[in-house]
């Protein structure tokens, strides 16, 4: 930051006093846990802010290069455009899913005149992050206990664990948007050299079109999601990469599974203690994003996407056949035909706004993806900037299966898992972090160690 700009951002005579008066005028709430400072310049407001709310984490976002590190009190974390990480990823790293009321954006308004659009973009992205974080927390509070029960149940399901080794062949990530049907000819043309990774809801459509996936991925914890996996048992079973918090039918015991851990302390402790191999992928709001993360982790080759519409096509919400289509067909009546039910479902999806949220996330995330991601077929306009799928010599992929190892867990996996967590809760080195994770998960709120221990006991028997 050059001296001319810093002089315009702050008072020439008493910048510390100017910043202190500004912070005092805001009356910061003591309940705020995270402050996001939008282009704070040389950071004069950091010291008075720390004095007002000493326990809060202060995060500085700069529109251009950050100021010299030794000039003024430092924030707990800072980001600038050359930081080597997207703003979204940075905020996700620094702020866990938190209620919106616990995060506050503080703008240093003189910076708006200097940085204009870059400054406004920081405000908009920060606000979008807060909305997403708040929504994630509300989802966690509502479904956390179910996810935890799924995790314990799935420990008892796993019989065969996939042990992936890095590949170099091209991957296709097949999502279940309506455009996947239009991409079938393109996929068949390239199929001999592709590893097809399908989201669970797309597996049946692919198989019906004569395209056998090499692997499916499931991350949804809702019990309805199990219908997608039940359909995948038709014919040859498809190896499965699965978040252990996902809803998996018991028949998944017949499949080789690649367990996905979200990197949380509680999952990591259990999986390591039970000696279950796993791959770490961050939690995403949509399985398609997790599928892309998995593809980048498994191969150094090109990655193609198909069926990532992030929108309806008329009243069609997914590629056909789709597991949930049976429900309107089975309940169709003269006064409530299947067409009307499909119309209502597509309208609800559109009005719910989830497609727009996912589209916004992918749009920001694209810059972070390696330059080997290509669009195959008519995906969302968000991916219009991707290069067209390259035409390269096609060759048979050969054996693309991963080795599987038999897993034999002794005793009750759920009891052992709960015992691991109870022990960690009594360990000063891990209790605070674990308490922060398990409170919203098990009780939907912050909870004491004794409350968490009490909550774990009935779950140890799988109840």
Secondary structure by P-SEA (a helix, b strand, c coil): ccaaaaaaacccccaaaaaaaaaaaacccccccbbbbcccccccaaaaaaaacccbbbbbbbccccccccccccccccccccccccaaaaaaacccccccccbbbbbccccccccaaaaaaaaaaaaaaaaaaaaaaaaaaacaaaaaaaaaaaaaaccbbbbccccccbbbbcccccccccaaaaaaaaccccbbbbcccaaaaaaaacccccbbbbcccccccaaaaaaacccbbbbbbcccccccccccccccccccccccaaaaaaaaaabbbbbbbcccccaaaaaaaaaaaccccbbbbcccccccccccccccccccaaaaaaaccccccaaaaaaaaaaaaaacaaaaaaaaaaaaacccccccccccccccccccccccccccccccccccccbbbbbbbcccaaaaaaaaaaaaaaccccaaaaaaaaccccccccccaaaaaaaaccccccc
